[in-house]
Amino acid sequence: MDEAWKTAISDIAPNEIRIRGYEVKDLMAQVSFADAVFLTLIGRLPDLSESKLVNAILVSSIDHGVTPPSVLAAIHSASTGAPMNAALAAGILSINRHHGGAIENCMNLLDEAVQLQSDADSPDAAALEIIQQYRSAKKRLPGFGHRLHTADPRSVQLMQLTESNGKAGRFVQMARAIESTLKKETGKHLPLNVDGAIASVLLELGVPKTLGNLFFILSRVPGLIAHIHEEQARQKPMRKIVPGECEYDGPGPISLDMED
């Protein structure tokens, strides 16, 4: 008999399901979905501060309207009569290097910059060096700049949460240093976008860089499902879909402070 192959993720036995050693029934009663995601991917439960940040990351990119390529791919597929799973697959397959794929690249950028920083130097010196390297190579700095937002509200909130929860270390500091140095060097305001903010926080949490983009995909799945369901429920099949002609008719602004 061939030697059994190994897995360290789950252990399944009659009447018992364990993920990374924890019984699923115990996880169901005591941890959030974000905690369970972190446990499954990283191999340990997050502490309270980490839990808040993982949850914030997953909420941050849950949806961004009908214009992202992944949403357009999903609703076009739904419009042709594709079932939910096929339309969802089309949306996920449209998340690539230029859409949703900047997190891993920005993690690499921030890691490179931190490696350049000596103990005696401020982050600004390393930020300048990495910016010059990328500009000399005519490479865009991933995680900076946005087609719509001049101050990405998701990035601002995530960085504030990271600092207030005591998790803002060298990678968050480097992200801020690159943002400010970019403006000095180029004369343009290229704000830290949500991909860049997520990248810096994931590095602070010890998440492998190869898993970075997966957090965006996990976050975006509910939004894709909502758009597919709406397309199937509200629209005629095989319609002409023009993003600029979309008009929002949902609830007006709601403050969480107003809710009990």
C-alpha positions, 0 to 999 in steps of 0.5 A: 500500500502506498504511503498516505499523503498528508494534510494539516487542514482538517481531520474528519471522523465519524461525528467529529469535524476538526479544522486545524485541531478545533471542533467545528461545533465549538467554532460555530458557537464561539468565533466569527466567520472572519476568525474561521477564515483566518484559522483555515488559511493561516493555521491559528485563531487571530487574537482580538485585535487581529480579528477586528482587522481581518473582519474589516478587510473582508468588509472593505472590498465586499462591493464597489458598484457595477463598474468593476470588471468582475461585476460586469463579467458576472452580470453579463454571464447572468444576462445570457442565462448562466446559472449562479455558479457559472456567473460567479465563476466568470466574475471571480475569473475576471479578478486578475493583475489589473483588477483586485490583483494588486494586493500581493504585488503591493505586499512584495513592494512593501516587503522590499522597501522594509528590507531596504530600511536599516535600523537607523534610517527612517522609512522615508529614505527606503521609500524614496529608494524603492520609488526611484527603483520602480520609476527607473524600471517604468513600473507602476507602484501597486497599491497607490492611486485610484481611478475614483477616490482621492482619499479612499475611505476604506484605506483611511478606516483600515489604517486607523483601525490598525493603529488603534488596535496596536498593529501598525508596525513597519509595513504600515509605516512604510505604506504611509512613507511611500504615499507621502514620498510619492507626492513629493517626488511626482507632484501628484497625489497618489493615495494609498488605495484599499489594495495597498492598505490591505497589503500592509495590514496582512503583512503585519498579521503575518499572512503569506504574500501568496495569499494576499489576493485571496482576501480580495476574492473572499471579500468580493464574493458576496457582492458578486452574488448580490449583483448576479441575483439582482440581474436575474431577478430584475433585468431582461435577458441578453440586454445591452449593459452600459455601466454609465447608464446604471442608476442607483435606486436603493436606500438612501444614506443610513448611519449605524449610529441611528440604529438600535 
